Amino acid sequence: MPPRLDALRFPAHLSRGRRYAEAPHPYRNPFQRDRDRIVHARAFRRLEDKTQVFTAGLSDHFRNRLTHTIEVAQIARTAAAALGLNEDLTEALALAHDIGHPPFAHAGEAELDRQMRRCGERFDHNLHALRIVERFEQRYARFPGLNLTFEVREGMAKHSRDPLPGEEPALEEYLPGLRPPLEAQLIDVADEIAYNTADLDDGYSARFFDLETLAAGVPDYARLREEILRELPEAPERVHFQEALRRLIDQLVSGLIEGAQEASLAAGVRDVEEVRGHPARLARFAPEAAGLSAALKQFLHLHVYNSPALVEERGRAAGLIAGLFELFLERPDRLPPAYLEETARRPVCHVVRDYIAGMTDGFLRRTHNELLGGVSG
């Protein structure tokens, strides 16, 4: 295996700091403090009642947005440790990466985006995450928000993509046109590993497919299945599946570590600033793991995400959000008092967006039932 990437580790003492100056903590570095502030945030706790793929009530064992976040943090921190990167920065970024997601997963985000287009704007969960940590969380007397370090906020701003200069005014301070540190780059790939394997696990538990269909669609799984059947012929099917799933995760994480090492060495980057200036991201899968990830995505889209049951569920969720958005837009007086007061200072569209985006699935259903009635599912 190629050497570690210790020279590309982001040192905590080189942080650009916080928006509001604070005295250093006696035994926690800045990124450890960021991690703790995220964990104690109300928005983080609300992830427990936000859909990952399967809505609450179908099973006690399916992932929600919070358990998904924990799995991403575990994978990302493991990879960071193997690569010699900053584990504390990686963990803080992983824990914050989905904090801006609205209720009902990507269906909720798509519907909020559709509603905001009526106002000539868009909805983006990364921008909403920044609003949460900059303004909406009110836990400290000396500053608004969580006052996170620049590097954590930058990683949140660049989750999934690197904005270009002039593309988004709200992101201009976060070095558009440059790559984030390698720790932030790890999060996107760790996220991909976590949702591909978790959604496979939950989809199998929900009986959306059988293992013969999975073997036909994902060659790496078919190979592992044959190995496990030879090794453990007496084990039940569900144990065979879990053993294969564990090996798939290991293959993907190992592929991320190998891919990041090879790409960084091939690029010749020597420090964090050269990582920033490189024209492409360096945290990526090695070719074999990239093929496995692509096969898993294709299988999941065909057999899980586009299944009639989930398509119907997404339609119901979008309808709930659309109904509440329309109501609050026409009748701002139906908003809670604090949000109604905000409409005197900010566009109603923005206030409604922020109120709905902060809801959990359960609270949105209850609010819809109270104000409009007729909630089903």
Secondary structure, DSSP 8 states (H G I E B T S, - for coil): -----GGG---GGG---BSS-----SS--HHHHHHHHHHTSHHHHHGGGSBSSS-TTS-SSS-BHHHHHHHHHHHHHHHHHHHT--HHHHHHHHHHTTTT--TTHHHHHHHHHHHHHTTT----HHHHHHHIIIII-B--SSSSB---BHHHHHHHHTSS----TTS-GGGGGG-TTS---HHHHHHHHHHHHHHHHHHHHHHHHTTSS-HHHHHHH-HHHHHHHHHHHHH-TTS-HHHHHHHHHHHHHHHHHHHHHHHHHHHHHHHT--SHHHHHHSSS------HHHHHHHHHHHHHHIIIIITSHHHHHHHHHHHHHHHHHHHHHHH-GGGS-HHHHHHTTTS-HHHHHHHHHHT--HHHHHHHHHHHT-----
